[in-house]
């Protein structure tokens, strides 16, 4: 498969004054191979770039510098899926990523870990399970649990986790209505939190930045054929916050931001 994602968050006010906006673009490719009736192996690679703009930041005493600008995030994931028996399935996805402002030291910007989940088939239409992501995000350890759901409620309605490679990420829930075989409408929410190394020209030289929010989204999907899918998202990023720590580990910036409107496109081609 190959996938292209584009996201734009519109101008958003910080609770402490000032405002910002950002855009993101990524391209990814990968494959899955059924090496046996029970086991599937795969590999996925992605390259993403995030572009930030800041305005009216005088109250933060940044000496004319922005908190950060362009964030680059190449990553690679290994995919392992195994049917333990007729009902249980185990999935493990180890990942390594560099998340760094352009010009920062890549060696000090690594995030690595794995997403693990196990799900049980309760009926032909219902799979439920539990999972967790366990990651070292540059300088701190993070564990986030989540519920695994794949429930075909009826011929038209389905409840599941969002597509991991999409704008919302996989740690959430999405309810989908199939209006026609080609056109679907979905709604849901997820949780996003990521950290990145800053360069030595930023306001917080060689520190670490973080963005955290909950995307609440409506999604409109159109399948051009059985292998090509286009998703359009309208998103409200709620409960958002940005923060930064300096090179000495001191919190230099920490503020919430107002509900942020965003739009996204996701194009997936499978072979």
Secondary structure, DSSP 8 states (H G I E B T S, - for coil): -EEEEEEEEEEEEBTTS-EEEEEEEEEEEEEEEE-SSSEEEEEEEEEEEEEEEEE--GGG--TT--S--EEEEEEEEEEEEEE-SSSEEEEEEEEEEE-EETTS-GGG-EEEEEEEEEEEEEETTEEEEEEEEEEEETTEEEEEEEEEEEEE-SSSEEEE---TTSTT-SSEEEEEEESSSSEEEEEEEE-EEEEEE--TTSTTTT-EEEEEEEEEEEEEEEESSSSEEEEEEEEEEEEEEEEEE-TTS-EEEEEEE--EEEEEEEEEE--
